[in-house]
Amino acid sequence: EVTISWNDGHTSSYGFSFLRRVCPCAECAGGHENMGKLPDVEAYDLPDEETPATRLEKVEAVGSYALTITWEDGHHFGIYNWQFLRTICPCAECRMKQVGYG
């Protein structure tokens, strides 16, 4: 998993399968018009998979605003900006806020 400690003291942990399911690139999001949208609720509850599509090969900084991930299957088009990552935090507290209960 990828763990990020935010400046406000919150910590987010993202499983590799989850990060691949919510890849923000146009191809994975279903077109440019869908880029940046919150993932479907189901994306949080699907089981982790161990495949080349869910194994990280490399993580790189994109300037000071994002990360890009190269997956073992060669996919490398998603740019996971910090705002997107914080918004999709999979912890219970953040998920409640995402669905409007927090």
C-alpha positions as CSV (number, residue, x, y, z in Angstrom):
1,E,0.0,0.0,0.0
2,V,0.9,3.7,-0.4
3,T,0.6,5.7,2.8
4,I,0.5,9.5,2.9
5,S,0.8,11.6,6.0
6,W,-1.0,14.9,5.4
7,N,0.0,18.3,6.8
8,D,-3.1,18.4,9.0
9,G,-2.1,15.1,10.8
10,H,-4.4,12.8,8.9
11,T,-2.9,9.6,7.4
12,S,-4.3,7.9,4.3
13,S,-3.4,4.4,3.2
14,Y,-4.2,3.2,-0.4
15,G,-4.1,-0.4,-1.5
16,F,-2.5,-0.9,-4.9
17,S,-5.6,-2.5,-6.3
18,F,-7.7,0.4,-5.2
19,L,-5.3,2.9,-6.8
20,R,-5.4,1.1,-10.0
21,R,-9.3,0.9,-10.0
22,V,-9.5,4.6,-9.5
23,C,-6.8,5.5,-12.0
24,P,-7.6,9.1,-13.1
25,C,-6.4,8.8,-16.7
26,A,-8.9,9.3,-19.5
27,E,-8.7,5.7,-20.6
28,C,-9.5,4.3,-17.1
29,A,-12.0,7.0,-16.3
30,G,-14.0,6.4,-19.5
31,G,-13.1,9.5,-21.3
32,H,-11.9,13.1,-20.7
33,E,-15.3,14.2,-19.4
34,N,-15.0,11.7,-16.5
35,M,-11.6,12.6,-15.4
36,G,-11.4,13.9,-11.8
37,K,-14.8,12.5,-10.8
38,L,-15.0,10.6,-7.5
39,P,-14.8,6.8,-8.0
40,D,-17.9,4.7,-7.7
41,V,-18.6,3.6,-4.2
42,E,-18.0,0.0,-5.3
43,A,-14.3,0.8,-6.0
44,Y,-13.7,1.0,-2.2
45,D,-15.2,-2.5,-1.4
46,L,-13.8,-4.7,-4.2
47,P,-11.2,-7.2,-3.1
48,D,-7.5,-6.7,-3.7
49,E,-6.1,-8.5,-6.7
50,E,-2.5,-9.7,-7.3
51,T,-1.9,-9.2,-11.0
52,P,0.6,-7.2,-13.1
53,A,-2.1,-4.5,-13.3
54,T,-2.0,-4.0,-9.5
55,R,1.7,-4.3,-8.9
56,L,3.7,-1.1,-8.8
57,E,6.8,-0.9,-10.9
58,K,7.6,2.8,-10.1
59,V,6.2,5.8,-8.4
60,E,7.4,9.3,-9.4
61,A,6.7,12.8,-8.4
62,V,5.1,15.1,-11.0
63,G,6.4,18.5,-9.9
64,S,5.2,19.2,-6.4
65,Y,1.5,18.5,-7.2
66,A,1.1,14.9,-8.0
67,L,2.3,11.3,-8.3
68,T,2.4,9.1,-11.4
69,I,2.5,5.4,-11.1
70,T,3.9,2.9,-13.6
71,W,2.2,-0.4,-13.2
72,E,3.9,-3.8,-13.9
73,D,1.5,-4.3,-16.9
74,G,3.0,-1.1,-18.5
75,H,0.1,1.3,-17.7
76,H,1.5,4.7,-16.7
77,F,-1.0,7.4,-17.8
78,G,-2.7,8.4,-14.5
79,I,-1.6,11.5,-12.6
80,Y,-2.8,11.2,-9.0
81,N,-2.7,14.8,-7.8
82,W,-2.6,15.5,-4.1
83,Q,-6.2,16.9,-4.0
84,F,-7.5,13.8,-5.8
85,L,-5.7,11.5,-3.4
86,R,-7.0,13.3,-0.3
87,T,-10.5,13.4,-1.7
88,I,-10.5,9.6,-2.3
89,C,-9.0,8.7,1.1
90,P,-10.4,5.2,1.8
91,C,-10.5,5.5,5.6
92,A,-14.0,5.2,7.3
93,E,-14.0,8.9,8.4
94,C,-13.3,10.2,4.9
95,R,-15.7,7.8,3.2
96,M,-18.5,9.1,5.4
97,K,-17.7,12.7,4.3
98,Q,-17.6,11.5,0.6
99,V,-21.1,10.3,0.8
100,G,-22.4,13.3,2.7
101,Y,-22.7,11.9,6.2
102,G,-19.7,13.6,7.8
